[in-house]
Amino acid sequence: MIVVHHLENSRSQRILWMLEELGLPYEIRRYDRDKETMLAPPELRAVHPLGKSPVIEDLDAAGTTRTVAETGAIVEYLVEKADGRLGPPAHRDAALRYRFWLHYAEGSMMPPLLLKLVIARIPVLGGQVAKRIQPMIDRHLDYVESELAQRPWFAGDAMTAADIMMSFPLEAARSRGGLDGSRPATIAWLDKVHARPAYQAALAKGGPYAYA
């Protein structure tokens, strides 16, 4: 059984969605953010030293519990556990796109979005500095739009774990990063994701999620 340590309004919502897509049994242990700092509560440090979410614990038939942290690492672990489902396509070019988007989500797109969020909270000058970060975000959004205008999913014709990884940065961009109807292919992709039964099931089980 997989236990998902799920923090409200966080990257861990992607793990619930992926588990629903794969049909793997799991249970949720839900955590609320600190209302003042918006950080994860200290209880998560008992699960993993970094005290962040997502983290999963997987108890196998032999009684061994594996603890896996970091969204990308968890996603790859689940692809392997599900015998390759939602993993890289067979075609080499599509497989390369899969790997790119799988790592691009956290390695390239999330940093400026997070930076804008943090800086915007600084009194007086924060809002003006955050505006200087927007062109960086726009460059990423334009790139994503150009790619999704060519194919229905990030890797190709079928949804993969790369799409699951890209969901959170694009949801964050729609919420606070300037993503709107001027990029129709990206908005259509998000709407398609949000309409999936597995995504809706994950929302129902995970609790309130500000970016859906």
C-alpha positions as CSV (number, residue, x, y, z in Angstrom):
1,M,0.0,0.0,0.0
2,I,1.2,3.5,-0.9
3,V,0.8,6.3,1.6
4,V,0.9,9.8,0.2
5,H,1.9,12.5,2.6
6,H,-0.1,15.3,1.0
7,L,0.3,19.0,1.7
8,E,-2.6,21.3,0.8
9,N,-2.1,23.4,-2.3
10,S,1.1,21.8,-3.3
11,R,3.0,19.7,-5.8
12,S,1.7,16.5,-4.1
13,Q,-1.7,16.9,-5.8
14,R,0.1,15.6,-8.9
15,I,1.0,12.4,-7.2
16,L,-2.7,11.8,-6.2
17,W,-3.6,12.4,-9.9
18,M,-1.0,10.0,-11.1
19,L,-2.1,7.3,-8.7
20,E,-5.6,7.7,-9.9
21,E,-4.6,7.5,-13.5
22,L,-2.6,4.3,-12.8
23,G,-5.3,2.7,-10.6
24,L,-2.8,2.0,-7.8
25,P,-4.2,1.7,-4.3
26,Y,-3.2,4.4,-1.9
27,E,-4.1,6.3,1.2
28,I,-3.7,10.0,2.0
29,R,-2.2,11.6,5.1
30,R,-3.1,15.2,4.7
31,Y,-1.2,18.2,6.2
32,D,-2.2,21.9,6.4
33,R,0.2,24.7,5.8
34,D,1.2,27.1,8.6
35,K,-1.3,30.0,8.3
36,E,1.4,32.6,8.8
37,T,4.4,31.3,6.9
38,M,2.5,29.1,4.5
39,L,5.2,26.5,5.0
40,A,4.7,22.8,5.6
41,P,4.2,21.8,9.3
42,P,7.0,20.3,11.3
43,E,5.2,16.9,11.4
44,L,6.5,16.2,7.9
45,R,10.1,16.0,9.2
46,A,9.2,12.8,11.0
47,V,8.5,11.3,7.5
48,H,11.5,12.7,5.7
49,P,14.4,14.9,7.0
50,L,13.6,17.7,4.6
51,G,10.1,18.1,6.0
52,K,8.5,18.7,2.6
53,S,5.7,17.2,0.4
54,P,5.2,15.2,-1.6
55,V,6.7,12.1,0.1
56,I,5.4,8.6,-0.3
57,E,5.9,5.5,1.7
58,D,5.4,2.2,-0.1
59,L,5.1,-1.0,1.9
60,D,5.8,-4.1,-0.3
61,A,4.7,-7.7,0.1
62,A,8.0,-8.5,1.9
63,G,7.2,-6.0,4.6
64,T,9.8,-3.4,3.4
65,T,8.9,0.2,3.5
66,R,10.4,2.5,0.9
67,T,10.3,6.3,1.4
68,V,10.5,8.3,-1.7
69,A,10.7,12.2,-1.8
70,E,10.8,14.7,-4.6
71,T,8.0,14.8,-7.2
72,G,10.1,13.8,-10.2
73,A,11.6,10.9,-8.3
74,I,8.2,9.7,-7.1
75,V,6.8,10.0,-10.6
76,E,9.6,7.8,-12.0
77,Y,9.1,5.3,-9.2
78,L,5.4,5.0,-9.9
79,V,6.0,4.6,-13.6
80,E,8.4,1.7,-12.8
81,K,5.9,0.2,-10.3
82,A,3.2,0.3,-12.9
83,D,5.3,-1.6,-15.5
84,G,6.0,1.5,-17.6
85,R,2.5,2.9,-17.8
86,L,2.5,6.7,-18.4
87,G,6.3,6.4,-19.0
88,P,8.3,7.3,-22.1
89,P,6.8,6.5,-25.5
90,A,8.5,3.9,-27.7
91,H,9.4,6.4,-30.4
92,R,12.9,7.9,-29.8
93,D,11.9,11.6,-30.5
94,A,8.8,11.3,-28.3
95,A,10.9,9.7,-25.5
96,L,13.3,12.6,-25.6
97,R,10.5,15.0,-25.4
98,Y,9.1,13.0,-22.4
99,R,12.4,13.3,-20.5
100,F,12.8,17.0,-21.3
101,W,9.3,18.0,-20.0
102,L,9.6,15.7,-17.0
103,H,12.7,17.6,-15.8
104,Y,11.8,21.0,-17.3
105,A,8.7,21.4,-15.1
106,E,10.8,21.7,-11.8
107,G,14.2,22.6,-13.3
108,S,13.3,25.5,-15.5
109,M,9.6,26.6,-15.2
110,M,8.9,26.5,-11.5
111,P,11.9,28.7,-10.3
112,P,10.8,32.0,-11.8
113,L,7.2,31.4,-10.7
114,L,8.3,30.7,-7.2
115,L,10.6,33.7,-7.2
116,K,7.8,36.0,-8.3
117,L,5.5,34.6,-5.5
118,V,8.2,35.1,-2.8
119,I,9.3,38.6,-4.0
120,A,5.8,39.9,-4.4
121,R,5.2,39.4,-0.7
122,I,8.0,41.8,0.2
123,P,6.5,45.1,1.4
124,V,6.9,48.3,-0.7
125,L,9.3,47.2,-3.5
126,G,8.2,43.6,-3.8
127,G,5.5,44.2,-6.4
128,Q,7.8,46.3,-8.6
129,V,10.6,43.7,-8.5
130,A,8.1,40.9,-9.3
131,K,7.2,42.7,-12.5
132,R,10.8,42.4,-13.7
133,I,10.5,38.6,-13.3
134,Q,7.4,38.4,-15.5
135,P,9.3,38.5,-18.8
136,M,11.2,35.4,-17.8
137,I,7.9,33.7,-17.1
138,D,6.5,34.9,-20.4
139,R,9.4,33.3,-22.3
140,H,8.6,30.0,-20.8
141,L,4.9,30.4,-21.4
142,D,5.5,31.3,-25.1
143,Y,7.7,28.2,-25.4
144,V,5.1,25.9,-23.9
145,E,2.4,27.4,-26.1
146,S,4.4,26.8,-29.2
147,E,4.9,23.2,-28.3
148,L,1.3,22.4,-27.3
149,A,0.2,24.0,-30.6
150,Q,2.0,21.1,-32.4
151,R,0.7,18.1,-30.4
152,P,-2.1,17.2,-27.9
153,W,0.2,16.2,-25.1
154,F,3.7,17.2,-24.1
155,A,5.4,14.0,-25.4
156,G,3.2,13.3,-28.3
157,D,-0.3,11.8,-29.0
158,A,-0.9,10.2,-25.6
159,M,-0.8,11.5,-22.1
160,T,2.3,10.6,-20.1
161,A,3.9,11.4,-16.7
162,A,5.5,14.4,-18.4
163,D,2.0,16.0,-18.5
164,I,1.5,15.2,-14.9
165,M,4.7,17.0,-14.0
166,M,3.8,20.0,-16.1
167,S,0.4,20.4,-14.6
168,F,1.5,22.2,-11.4
169,P,3.7,24.9,-13.0
170,L,1.0,25.7,-15.5
171,E,-1.7,25.8,-12.9
172,A,0.5,28.2,-10.9
173,A,1.1,30.3,-14.0
174,R,-2.6,30.5,-14.6
175,S,-3.1,31.6,-11.0
176,R,-0.3,34.1,-10.7
177,G,2.0,34.0,-13.7
178,G,0.1,35.6,-16.5
179,L,-1.2,32.6,-18.3
180,D,-4.5,33.5,-19.9
181,G,-6.5,33.1,-23.1
182,S,-3.8,34.7,-25.2
183,R,-2.2,31.3,-25.1
184,P,-5.1,29.1,-26.3
185,A,-3.3,25.8,-26.7
186,T,-2.0,25.9,-23.2
187,I,-5.4,26.8,-21.7
188,A,-7.0,24.1,-23.8
189,W,-4.4,21.6,-22.4
190,L,-5.2,22.6,-18.8
191,D,-8.9,22.4,-19.4
192,K,-8.5,18.9,-20.9
193,V,-6.4,17.9,-17.8
194,H,-8.9,19.2,-15.4
195,A,-11.8,17.4,-17.1
196,R,-10.1,13.9,-16.7
197,P,-12.0,11.6,-14.4
198,A,-8.8,10.6,-12.6
199,Y,-7.9,14.3,-12.0
200,Q,-11.4,14.9,-10.6
201,A,-11.1,11.8,-8.3
202,A,-7.8,13.1,-7.0
203,L,-9.3,16.5,-6.2
204,A,-12.2,14.8,-4.3
205,K,-9.8,12.8,-2.2
206,G,-7.1,15.4,-1.7
207,G,-9.3,18.2,-0.4
208,P,-9.3,21.9,-1.4
209,Y,-6.7,22.8,-4.1
210,A,-6.4,26.4,-5.1
211,Y,-5.1,25.9,-8.6
212,A,-7.7,23.5,-10.0
